[in-house]
Amino acid sequence: MLFAGVLEYVTNNKQVKINLGHVFFLSLVMAQLEKSYAAILFVIFAGFLPQVMVGNLDLKTLVMYPILILIVSVSGFLGWNTIVGIFLAMIFYGITFLVGKFAGETIPEMLTETLLPLFMNIVYFVSFVQVKNLIGLVIGA
C-alpha cells in the first residue's frame, strides 16, 4: 500500500500527470483476495489521499474515486478472471474519459489518464493470470 501511495504521489506531483493504473488493478486484486472494505481502504490511502496531498483535488478526482469504490465493491461479487478485470477497466477508464472531456481536459491529459492506464491494466490482468497459474502449478507439484 505504501509503495502504491508513493507512486501515486510522485506521478501526480509533476506538471504532466501520468496514471499507470496500478491503484485500479491492485484494488481489484485486493477485493478478490481480501474483503471489499480492505480494497476500499486501499483506494483511499493509496489513491485518493496522495492526490489530495499534491493538490489534485479537481472535479474529475471527486467524481472518479466514488465510481472506483463502487466498481471495487461490485468486483468482489463478480469473481476473478481476466475478461472481468479488463471489462471493468474498460468501463472505468471509459467513464474517466467522459468525465475528463466534460471537465475540459486537453487531449494529451485525457490520453495519459485513460488510454495509458487502460493499456497497463490489460497487461497487468493478463500477466497476473499467468503468474497465478504458474504459482498453482508449483504448489500443485
Helices and strands as residue ranges (DSSP letters): H 2-12, H 22-33, H 36-43, I 44-48, H 49-53, H 59-78, H 82-102, H 107-110, I 111-115, H 116-140
